[in-house]
Amino acid sequence: MTGSRTPDSALHPLDDPVGSALRGPHAHFAERRGRILRYPPSVTPWLALPDRPEAADWADAAALAGPGGIVTVTAFRERPPEDWEVVFDAEGVQLVDVAVEAAPWPEAVRLGPADVPEMLDLVARTRPGPFETRTIELGTYLGVRRDGVLVAMAGERLRPPGWSEISGVCTDESVRGQGLAGGLVRAVAHEIRARGETPFLHAAASNTNAVRLYESLGFALRRRTPFLSAIVPGNPPIRVADSAPDDVREAATR
């Protein structure tokens, strides 16, 4: 196999955002086996592989995920072993803050563990991508309520050194077109900048509406990046819509 990245020591943090986060600010989440790092599945599905994985690395990834488990990676163009089933393979884009007018937003409320059932319900209605019972532990989440009902939210996911990813951006169909997503993204960006970090995010390359929105807010393309999910041998296939990474799954199921 031919690697697609430079050695880890020479990587920009955003060239390997999962590994950089799990070796840095999110090290307390890291589950490790050999050279493999991953988040607990109850937090988020991301896993970090070395640039040039060997058979032992794939075996360690399989052991972490378990038979029939899902391995989800980004910024990585190697193919898994032939007996692994690839269930999602798409091109994405990585965008970084260059001119975002970050600011607090009076309508945004801070969400906490008690709000997780409502957040899971909103995710089920809007399908932005995986949001698990412990995803809220990754960082700040802000939401908008209308008549007491949570109708929009955005928050933080991967956190490589010096950076923080905005993710989980979703709006209920009943309130779309009212600028809620933009207001929440700016507010989350304000929280990130207040820590001295820079916001970034991912989207499907094919999701041109989302990309245009983020560019209008002041994000710019840094790089194109692949997203891949594969099943460890030992379990029946599952639906793509349940395994694809955040912000990319929605575009694939339209």
C-alpha angles and dihedrals in degrees: 000000000000118000120230101205137057120257114295093251090060097045124117106233090247092053088071103018097167096049093041091053095046092048091045135027093355096047090118089066095049121121109193137195116169107312094341124104128185143163118248107268090239087063104041135321099242121128129183122221127188115259093254106028119200127207090268090056092054089047090053091048089051091049092051094048096038128216109323091010123140123246111197121186140168136194087033128109103181118114120238121240115295094252092058115094114230106214099171131027119162142148117248138180130234114214127191134200111262102149109001113156092224115191141146114267119215093212093056118095125196113249124214141178092288088061096054096098090055091045091052089050091051090049090051090053098044103029099212091158139276115347113168134192092268100034090105088068090071094076148297119346122190128189145181123229127200117192087348094304122119105239104163140019145168133182149153130292126158115034115192114178109291094005140078127196121227109218145148091060107168140149129195113248091241093066104033118132093037097102096252095133092051093048092049094046090052091048094049089047088055090055091050095048090048087066090052093254132123123239122234135165145188132231137168111272087226093053093087094166092059092044091051091049093052092046090051088054092055105271121132133199113265100172146332112253135186126236120204135177123186135176121236108235116264107065137071115266118272131209117281090229090065097050109038121104126261118285091010100066093062093056091049094054099047 
